[in-house]
Amino acid sequence: MEPQETTVEAAVENLGEPVELAAPPPPAHETTKPAATKPVVSAPEPAKSTTEPRTEVAIPQDTPELTNEIWNKVTATWQEYFGEGKKANVTIALTVIAAIPVLIAASTLLEFLDKLPILPSIFELVGFGYSIWFIYRYLLLANTRKELIDTITIWKNKVFG
């Protein structure tokens, strides 16, 4: 059964055909015990496609103008938010940018500690204990909930003004 097409279906059909096993001929005379030989099984090669897919990429002709337009929009937006006299925004932006490597380092450290044998269990126990204490201290009674809300409000006023 020889397929006429070079498609995936034809290759699958080839795989379904029986394969003959070739055994080596016996030696002429034996002086030692022969080693066990395994028959060699070879699968047919999958059919290769004769056509290559074509991909056409449309390149815009006004690329420099488009790039300049995008750059002008970016610089205008930057000047609008971080222009002269707006140092607080620059400080916030630099703080956020500086925090990224710190967060990456902290994540790497926690991944390392998580791989140590007993520390993850200890961390879970400490977290569970802290959660129980926090519930007992701040959430169980009405007057302590009021204290927590007041503390959060004072903190928000200090931070955001």
C-alpha positions in Angstrom: 0.0 0.0 0.0 2.0 3.0 -1.3 0.3 6.4 -0.8 0.5 8.8 -3.8 0.4 12.0 -1.8 3.0 13.6 0.4 0.8 14.6 3.3 0.6 13.9 7.0 -2.2 11.4 6.3 0.1 9.5 3.9 2.9 9.4 6.4 0.5 8.0 9.0 -0.7 5.3 6.6 3.0 4.4 6.0 3.4 3.9 9.8 0.6 1.4 9.8 2.2 -1.0 7.3 3.9 -4.1 8.7 7.7 -3.9 9.2 9.9 -6.8 8.6 12.5 -7.7 11.2 15.9 -8.6 9.9 17.8 -11.2 12.0 21.6 -11.6 11.6 22.7 -14.8 9.9 24.0 -17.5 12.3 27.8 -17.7 12.7 29.7 -20.4 10.7 31.1 -22.1 13.8 30.6 -21.3 17.5 33.5 -21.2 19.9 31.8 -19.2 22.6 28.3 -18.5 23.7 26.7 -16.0 21.3 25.6 -12.7 22.7 21.9 -12.0 22.5 21.1 -9.7 19.6 18.1 -7.5 19.3 16.3 -7.3 16.0 16.5 -3.9 14.3 13.2 -2.2 13.6 13.2 0.8 11.4 10.1 3.0 10.8 9.5 4.6 7.5 10.6 8.2 7.0 7.7 10.7 7.2 7.0 12.3 3.9 8.6 15.8 3.5 6.5 18.6 2.3 7.5 19.9 -1.2 6.1 23.3 -0.7 7.2 26.0 1.7 4.6 28.3 3.3 4.8 31.9 2.0 4.6 34.7 4.4 4.3 38.2 3.2 5.1 41.1 5.5 3.7 44.5 4.6 6.2 47.2 5.5 4.7 50.6 5.9 6.4 53.2 3.7 5.9 56.0 6.3 7.9 54.4 9.1 10.2 57.4 9.9 7.2 59.7 10.2 5.3 57.2 12.3 8.3 56.8 14.6 8.7 60.6 15.0 5.0 60.9 15.7 5.1 58.3 18.4 8.3 59.8 19.9 6.7 63.3 20.0 3.6 61.9 21.8 5.8 60.1 24.4 7.9 63.3 25.1 4.7 65.4 25.3 3.2 63.0 27.8 6.4 62.9 29.8 6.5 66.7 30.0 2.9 66.9 31.0 3.3 64.6 34.0 7.0 65.1 34.9 7.7 68.6 33.5 9.3 71.5 35.3 8.0 72.1 38.9 6.6 68.5 39.2 9.4 66.9 41.2 7.0 64.9 43.4 6.0 62.8 40.3 9.7 62.2 39.4 10.3 61.0 43.0 7.4 58.6 42.8 8.6 57.3 39.4 12.1 56.8 40.6 10.9 55.0 43.8 8.8 52.6 41.7 11.7 52.0 39.3 14.1 51.4 42.2 11.7 49.0 43.9 11.6 46.6 41.0 15.2 45.1 41.6 14.4 45.0 45.4 11.3 43.0 44.7 13.2 40.6 42.4 15.9 40.1 45.0 13.3 39.5 47.7 11.5 37.0 45.5 14.7 35.1 44.8 15.6 35.0 48.5 12.1 33.6 49.4 12.4 31.0 46.6 15.8 29.9 48.1 14.4 29.7 51.6 11.4 27.8 50.4 13.6 25.0 49.0 15.3 24.4 52.3 13.8 21.4 54.1 12.3 22.7 57.3 11.9 26.4 56.8 8.7 26.4 54.7 6.9 24.5 57.6 8.2 27.0 60.1 7.1 30.0 57.9 3.6 28.5 57.6 3.4 28.0 61.4 4.6 31.6 62.1 2.0 32.9 59.5 -0.8 30.9 61.1 0.2 32.2 64.6 0.3 35.8 63.4 -3.1 35.5 61.8 -4.6 34.1 65.0 -3.0 36.9 67.0 -4.2 39.6 64.6 -7.8 38.3 64.7 -7.7 38.2 68.5 -6.0 41.6 68.8 -7.9 43.7 66.2 -11.0 41.9 64.8 -12.6 40.0 67.7 -14.0 43.0 69.7 -15.8 46.1 68.5 -13.6 48.6 70.3 -10.4 47.0 68.9 -11.9 47.1 65.4 -12.5 50.8 66.0 -8.9 51.2 67.1 -7.7 49.5 63.9 -9.8 51.7 61.7 -8.6 54.8 63.5 -4.9 53.7 63.1 -5.4 53.1 59.4 -7.1 56.5 58.9 -4.3 58.3 60.7 -1.7 56.4 58.6 -3.6 57.3 55.3 -3.7 61.0 56.3 0.1 61.0 57.1 0.9 59.4 53.7 -1.5 61.1 51.4 -1.9 64.4 53.2 
